[in-house]
Amino acid sequence: MSTVPGTAVRPPLRRPRTMLLGGVCTAVADHLGWSVRRTRLLAVLTTALGGGGALLYLWLWALVPLAPLDSRDADPAVRRSAPVAGLLTLAAAVAALAVLITVDRGDDADITRALVAVGLLAGGAVGWSLGLDRGDAVRPARYGSAVRLASCALLVLAGAAVLTGRPSALNAVLAVGVLLIAAGVLAAPRVVTLWSELMGERAARVRQEQRAEIAAHLHDSVLQTLALIQNRAGASSEVARIARAQERELRDWLFERDVPVANDLAAEVRAIAAAVELDYPVHLEVVAVGASVPGAAALLAATREAVLNAARHAGGDVSVYLESSVQGVDVFVRDRGPGVVLDEVPGDRLGIRESIIGRMARAGGSATVRPGVGGTGTEVHLRLPAEVER
């Protein structure tokens, strides 16, 4: 798309996030290159000459979007400099004064108009305070409470004045309506809060249901495909290793296993297994039982060394079983390799003696290395009592 030479490109029609009322005049002025002051004056004049300016203002307010957030501005709230709710409350006070005057000197038609004005202005003030000023950091919480209390007092004053000063059927109906509006003003904050909580819970439930549907679909399709790739490719192949890594990441994202608890021992052991699987042709299965406990540095380091030894010397399938209880933490690392006899390991090889057994002993725990079930493979048992966990 080309532009005519010599013509400036107009900025998009967007309402600013810092505004006087609705930001419409500022948006129109920026878009057309006009003065903001003259645009506001034109809106006031057209409103006074038949109300067309107000209708156009409301129409643009509803249709013109807000300007996008600036990357440097982390607060998405909209700020309005005009205290609209306070001005509406002040106008409601003037209307309530008019009610008192018309009760004493005017007729029923004047009383009706004044009462309707009080109800509309006070209701508008409360609605603006709850709807538009609620997320405005410029307006403190006391401001909204003061607007609601003042509006309620004006409504009660106007209704009581009509009931006592001009008792008639029509005036009684109008006064009762005004008093009901006052009761609604008092209940409005709680109703709005309950409604917001209800909508939030509904949105969270919808997101959870959608996530469950996505998880079920991915489990039936992508995860099954990744498992099939691993079985067909063999545990020691590069393709199977990549497929296992992708499966682990997808499962962690779907079921959020490692997100809820920070510094979680089970999550850190799974992270160790995932890192080892990327470097060695091994299939690691981690099973964690018991409550989540903070990770112990010595236990994690010994577990990492045991897993690395199993990956280097055994390969194939390696299982890691983690059990947490009130007595302590136990970790079992089992492989199906040729096995290892600790007494036959040369003295200069310190991987098992120092990195596993010695490290656990210095931390106040214990480590044992023995043949696996049936004499196949090796089982490393690490134990850290509860009184020395840190």
N, C-alpha and C positions, 0 to 999 in steps of 0.2 A: 504494500500500500504506500503510495507516494503522496507527498504534500506539495502544495503550490509554493514555489519559492517566494520568500518574503513574508509568509504568514506564520504566525506563532501557533504552536500546538497548545490547545486549551487543556488545562489539567482536568482530570476526571471529577465528576460531580460526587463528592464525598463529604459527609458531615464530620467536622473535627471532634475529637474526644474531649476537648476543653471548650466549653460553649457558654453562652449567656442563657439561652432557653432550650432550644432544640438544635441549634447549629445550622438551621436551614439558610438563613440570610448570609452567614459566612460562607457556606458551601456555594450558594448561587453567585455571590460576589467574586469568589476565587475562580469559579468556572467561567464567568462572563467577563472578568477583568474590571468589575465595578468597584466602587467604594462600599465598604461594609456599612458605614454610617448611612449613606444614601439608600442602600438596599433596605435597611431597617426602616428608614423613614417612609419609603415607598410602601412597605408592608403595612405600616400603621395607617397611612392615608387610605389605601385600598380597603382596609378593614373598616375604617370609619365611614367609607362611602358605600355601604351596602353589605359588608362582611365578606366580600370576595377574597380579600387578602388573607383572612383567617382560614378560610376553606382551603386555599392554595397552600398555605403554610402547613396545615395539618396533612394534606395530601403528600406534599414533599417529605414531611417528617416521617410518614409511614413508608415511603417508597425509596428514599435516598439512603443508601447504606452508610455506616460509619467508616471513617478512614482506617486503613489497616494499622496494626500495632507497629510501632517503631521497635527495631531490634534492641535499642538501648532502654526502652521503657518496658519494665517487667510488670507494671500494674495496668491491667486492661480496663480499669474502672473509668466511667464517664464522669466528668466534673462539670457542674453547672454553677456559674457565679451568681445567677439571679435566685434569691430565696423565694421561689414560686409558692411553696406551701405556706410560708409566713405571710406573703402578700395576700393569698387567698383567705387565710385566717383573719387578717386585718379587714378585708372586704366583708367577710362574714360578720365581724363585729359591727361594722357600719350598718349592715342589713339588720342585725339584731337591734341596734339602736332605732332603726326605722320601724321595726315591729313595735317597740315600746311607744313610739310617737303615734303610730297609727291606731294602736289600741286605745289611746287616750283621745285622739282627735279625728281619725280617719274613719272610713267605712269598711265593710267586710271585704270588698274587692282589694283595697289597699293592703289589708292585713294578709290576704291570701298571697298577693304578689311578694310581700316582704318575707313571709314564712317560706315560700318556695325558694326565694333568693338565699335565705339563711341555710336551708337544707342543701341546696346545690353547691354553694360556696364552701360550707364546712365539709361536706362529703368530698368535694374536689380537693380540698387541702389535705384531708386524710389519705385519699387515694394517691395523690402525688407523693406524699411523704412515704407511704408504704411501697409504692411501685417504682418511683424514679429516684427518690433520695435514699433508698435503702442501701444501695451499694456505693454511694458517693462518700468518699473519705473526707470531703470538705464539710459535710453535715454530720456532726456528732450524734450519738444515740439520744442524748438529752434533747436535741432539737426536735426529733420526731415525736418524742414523748410530750414535749411542750405543745406542739401543734395539735396532737390528739386530745390532750386535756383541755386546751383552750376551745377547740371545736366542740367538744362534748359539753362544756360549760355554756357556750353560746346557744347551742341547741336546746338544752334544758331551760335556760333563761327565757328564750323566745317562746317555747311551748308552754311553760308555766304562766308567762305573762298573758298569753292568749286565753288559756283556760280560766284564769281568775278574772281577767279584765273584760272579756267579751264572750261569755258563755253562750254558745249556740251549737246546733248540730254540726254545721259545716266547720266552724272553728274548732270544735272538739275533735273532729276527724283529722283535720290538718295538724292540730297540736299533738295528737297521739302519734301521727306519722312522723313528726319531727322528733318526738321522744324515742320512737323506735330507731330512728337513724342515730340518735345519741347512743342508744344501747349497742347498735352495730359498730359505732366508732370505738367503743370500749373493747368489744370483742374482736375487732378487725386484726390487731397484731397477732393474737393467738391463732386465728383462723388462717392468716397468711403463713405463719410458721408451720402449722400442721399441713397445709397444702404443699408448701415447699418440701417438707420432709416426705410427704406421700409421693410427690413427683420424683424426688431423688431416689426413694426406695424402688419405685416402679422402673426408673431408668436403669438402676443397678441390676434389678432382676432381669430386665430385657437383655442387658449386656452379658449377664451370666448365662442366660439361656442361649444367646447367640454363640458365646464362647464354647458352651457345651456341645452345641451342634457342630461347630467347626472342629472341635476336638474329636468328636465321634467320626466325622467324615474323614479327617486326616488319619485317624487310627485305622479306619477300614480301607484306606487307599494308600496313602504315602508311607505310613509306618509299616504296613504289610509288605509293600514293595521293597523298602529298605531291608526288612528282615529276610525276604527272599533273595535279595542280592547278596547278603552276608552268607546265607546257606549255600548258594550256588558258587560263590567265589572262593570260599574257604577262609578259615580264620586268619591265616597268615598272609593273605594277599593284600595289596595296596588298596584295591577296590573295596574289600570288606572293611578295612580300617577306616576309609573315608565314609562308608555307609554307616558304620557304627557311630562315628563322630556326629554325623548329621542326625541320626536317630536320637542320640542323647540330647543334642541341642533342642530338637523339636519337642521331645518329651518334657524337658525342663521348661520350655516356653509354654507348652499347653497346660501343664499341671502345676507350674510355679512352685516346684519343689524347693528351690534354693533361694527364693526371694523373701519369705516372711520373716526369717530370723537371721539377724546379722551375727557373724562370728559363730556359725553353727558347725559343729564337728562333723556331722553327716554330710553337710554340703561341701565342706572342705575336702573330705575323703573322696566324694564324687568328683570334685574338681581335679584331685590328684589322678584318679582313674582315667578321667577324660584326657588329661595331658599325656599320660603314659600310652594310652591307646593310639595317640597321634604319632608317637615315635617308635613304637614296637609292634610287631605282628602278633598281637594278643587281644583276646576278648575278655574284658573285665566286667564282672557283675558285682554290684555293690548292693547289699541289703542292710538296712539300718532299722534297729528295733529299740524302742524306749524313747524317753523324752529327750528333746534337743538340749545339749549342754555346750558351753563355750569350748572351743578347741584348745587343747593343751599342746604347746609347742613341741615338747619332747615326744609325745605320743604321735603327733602328726608326722614329725620327721622320721621316726622309726617305721611308721606305716608306709611312708613314701619309699624308704629304703627296701622294705620287705616286698612291696609291689614291684619295684624296679628289679630286684633280684629274680622274682618270679617271671617277669617279662623277659629278662635277658637270658636266663638259663633254662626256663621251662617252656614259655610260649603257650600257644593254644588258649585254653580256657582257664581263667583265674578268677576265683571268687573271694570277695571281701565281705566279711560279716561283722557288723558293728552292733554291740549291745550296750545300752546305757541303763544303769540301775542306781539305786541309792547306795549300793556298796562300791560302785566304781564303774569304769568303762573297760570293756573287753573288745579286742579286735582280733579276728582270725583271718589270716591270709592263706588260702589253700590253692595249690597248683597240681597239675597232673604230669609233671615232668619226671625226669629220671630219679629225683630225690637227692638229698644231700645228708651226709653224715658229718656232724660238726667236728668230731675228733679227727677226721681225715682231711679237714681243710688246712692248708699250710698256715703256719703261724704268721706269715707276713700278709695274709689276706685278712683285713680288718673290717670288711663290709658287714659281716654278721656279728662278730664279737664286739666291735666298738660301736658301729653305727646303729645297731639294733639292741643287742643285749646290754652293752655298757651304757648306752644312752638311757635306756629305760631304768637301769639300776641307779644311775645318778639322779634321775627324776623321782625316785622313790617307788618305782613300779617294778615290773618283772617282765621277762621275755623268755619264751621257750621255743626251741626249734625241734621238731620231731617228724618222723615219717607220717605220711597221710594215711587215710583209712585203707586197710588192706595192704599196706606197704607201698602204695603208689603215690608218688609225688611227695610234697613237703607241706607241712602245716606250721605256720608261725603264729604263736599266741602272745599277744601283747596285753598286759593288764596294768591299769593305773587306778589305785584305790581312790575312793572319794575324798579322803582327808588330804591328799596331796594334789588334787586337781587344781589347775590354775589357768 
